[in-house]
Amino acid sequence: MGTERKRKLSLFDVVDETSVPGTKPKLNGGFGGAAPMAGNSLVNTWTGKAYSQRYFEILEKRKALPVWQQKDEFLQVLKNNQTLILVGETGSGKTTQIPQFVLEAVDNEYPDKRRKWMVACTQPRRVAAMSVSRRVAEEMDVAIGEEVGYSIRFEDCSSARTVLKYLTDGMLLREAMTDPLLERYKVIILDEAHERTLATDVLFGLLKEVLKNRPDLKLVVMSATLEAEKFQGYFLGAPLMKVPGRLHPVEIFYTQEPERDYLEAAIRTVVQIHMCEPLGDILVFLTGEEEIEDACRKITKEIGNLGDQVGPVKAVPLYSTLPPAMQQKIFEPAPPPLNEGGPAGRKIVVSTNIAETSLTIDGIVYVIDPGFAKQKVYNPRVRVESLLVSPISKASAHQRSGRAGRTQPGKCFRLYTEKSFNNDLQPQTYPEILRSNLANTVLTLKKLGIDDLVHFDFMDPPAPETLMRALEVLNYLGALDDEGNLTKLGEIMSEFPLDPQMSKMLVVSPEFNCSNEILSISAMLSGCFICMPIEHVHRWVSLHMMFSNWSMYKQVLVHALRDEIVAVSQYYLMKQMVSSGLYASADLPEAQKAADEAKARFGHIDGDHLTLLNVYHAYKQNNEDPSWCYENFINHRALKSADNVRQQLVRIMARFNLKLCSTDFNSRDYYINIRKAMLAGYFMQVAHMERTGHYLTVKDNQVVHLHPSNCLDHKPEWVIYNEYVLTSRNFIRTVTDIRGEWIVDIAPHYYDLENFPQCEAKRVLERLYKKREKEREENRNRK
Amino acid sequence: MAEFAKNQTTNGEQEDEEDDYMGDLSQFLSPEASNPPKPSSKKTLSGKSLAVQSSKKKKAKFLNWQEHRKQERELKQIEEDEQTLAKTEAPIPQSNIGFKLLKRMGYTPGSALGKEGSGRAEPVGLEIRRSRAGIGREDPRKEKIRREEAEAEMKRRNEKALMEDFGSRQKSQWRNRRVVVNFEKAKAALDQLENREVLVPKKSEDEEEVEEEEEEEEITAEDLLEILMKLRDEHRYCLFCGFQYESMEALLANCPGTDEDDH
């Protein structure tokens, strides 16, 4: 022990010599004061190197976090229990600190460094996994990807040295597929458990089983809100630890009467607060980009109308699809008074519910809560995913009001009556598992060997019909046989981190001699950035129409698209911009020309999938050149990531000896084969155009509309679609033209007319089947 | 099926509109040119109103036209939403392969999933809000429909009550009149039986009627009964039999009752 200590001291001296002399006393003092605490040695136990000065600086800040007050208590509870639940409000430091405490505890318990073990900490969001792991690597004074790493879909930033891994909950689930008992981990931390993502919920059930079989594994469930009792009940009385957040009291106000228009009411409240309440920033919760941009403009205008009797305001929008540079604006300070001694300025952040949990803005004293948020709900009966405005839950309302008390006592204005709060709001938001399509989840569970889905220990079991739909899809795709057992095909499909339809399309693509192309299309579709709704970009651009010429427009557009590639939609976008008169007329010809060019270059009249393929090919042909991307409105980063996804998929294909092949580009069958291969995966997502000119989904006969971002130059009789969403209308998005003849050839088992509702599509199919029968007979006769 | 066909046409129309919207400089052309005439009566109306526009007012009229289109689109969306909601009412049939597969896993139809079967029996429903009405306040459109329905119901009920009221009032009026008539008759019979002179000259009939009306409130069923009983008791006479009996016994044996209804 003595020699050890000495060695550390000498190392400290080395550091000291290289550092600036002036900092020496300060460093010395800081160190001396904290000396008795664990984790204050001079050598980093993970790297064997001396700690940097920055390490100690951060350490001081870390120790001020509320969670450090309970470090010993936490370690004690962890030691004595297999499962524990930790509840702490945002700002307690649990996400960054608890995994490090755990690491310390495990390190003490298993001092043998040759034995490989890891600690996992899950995050619901990719961005959080990346950013938190970076922060923790910095706090631990190690390089990211070494001792501390992260793993998200299509991106693994960890190594053999990694001991602490932040990963998305979905990734941990995928790891369980190859390592069913998760033997590489000693402790698993499920963070943000209150968000109840689909993957977290599945992990709950799974880990409960794993814990029974692995007494040495420990589980820490971290949550922010009131559902702790529910967790405790589910995890059979695991001890509950509470870490206080830094919350000040928040006074809550309700309206006397229900509001006629919540947007108007919100703006009115902002103005009232600005006129009557003492200093402090305002946070307004609204539902979507359009509404938020609208509100920002109205607020600025209304307060502008009040003259210089009141202070200036800065209304800042915040929503997830806003470019990151714009998002940074929420952290800017409130504007200064117009003139010296005048009334002070105020910052007003108008946000979707991303400011509810995932993003913290300091300085907010007033919260305005109209009580609504956009919610995604999948309905298995009509197989639609809706993204509509709905009332929030009591838990959400509570979370929102808490945002007012981060820096000082605050006020929350709920734009509904207290009676409504008690009677009209449900206690909790439905967890994702009750609102999602479970086809992929069921395939994963099957692969994990869970055959009894009916009695699986879900915290909130999904509706039977949601599972029925999932089983139906998997059966028709051939991933499950009629007994419900996983087939060989299903095994392979489960290895792709994609929707089953897409995995199926990939697996069968060699049979259609076009696996290279299908790989590219899948990669392009898998980045969520590609499917982003064009309405948003259009709106964003139209709202920032202060510029008057083409080149300025282009700059803004590229800025707007920084994180999203919308090459597919640019043709539509430009056309619409021209026709809606947002352009100065002088720019018309140039814009029109550019639009036509873009269409000529990438647009494929037979479908959006093929357009995506064209964009990818063009990108590769231009040697992935960033300036080429800029010229063509294509987001370089997005395409680079699609290319990365493609490489990962190629690796999976290789593992199962799936041939990589292409039809000759000059062959007439080049695109036909691709379209046929897509149909082999997406035959359940087909819409038929009726004589009246509108589309009905097959079997469900839902009226749907082609999403305006499509690239088609005609209205095909049959289309396959990537998704069917209910937003402002019933839309099918990312569509491609297919032929009825292919349907009867490729998917007769689904298009079994005995089980088909009466409709126009059925009569067409009947004719096609008869035609096929006749052809076959003719062939037989000829022989 | 008929309902479906109707929707199809309306949607087809909308699709066309959307193409216009996306497509071109239709705004700068006259709307009739870009919008071929459609069977809908609303369309022809808008066409007419646009046809009369002068070039000066073009801009204002154009806005109207856009507004009109927006409204129409909203209406169609409501129709579509209703259709979607109606479809979400129908559960997945037992013949579905997914249903069979879940049953094979041990699912009992009608029950819920989970270790203790504590899950939801039904999927989370869709709620389509297309307005900015606050919490605790219904969608103004739905509210309007509901209000109209309630009003119609109220009106219907009122009318029914009114009819019933009217019927019963008529009936009681008739009854009252009968009472008066019978009273008069009974009075005349009594006078005759008591050998008084009949003082009812034909001439004064009108007068009498007026009197009757005035008296109507005074002459009640009790008065009638009183006089009838007097006739019966004192003169063994029944007004409704129109007969003076020999004896009280004969009266009781032959007359069906004191009331007119008994006869």
Interface residues (C-beta under 8 A of the other chain):
Chain A: T255 P258 E259 R260 D261 Y262 L263 E264 A265 P370 G371 F372 V377 N379 P380 R381 V382 V384 S386 L388 V389 S390 P391 L415 Y416 T417 K419 S420 D424 L425 Y430 L434 R435 D451 D452 L453 V454 H455 F456 D457 F458 D460 P461 P462 A463 P464 E465 T466 L467 M468 R469 A470 L471 E472 V473 N475 Y476 L480 D482 E483 G484 Y572 K575 Q576 S579 G581 E690 T692 G693 H694 D700 Q702 V703 H705 P708 K715 L726 S728 R729 N730 N755
Chain B: N7 Q8 T9 N11 G12 Q14 E15 D16 E18 Y21 M22 G23 D24 L25 S26 Q27 Q77 E80 Q83 T84 K87 T88 E89 A90 P91 I92 S95 N96 I97 G98 F99 L101 L102 R104 M105 G106 Y107 S111 A112 L113 G114 K115 G117 S118 G119 R120 A121 E122 P123 V124 G125 L126 E127 I128 R129 R132 A133 G134 I135 G136 R137 P140
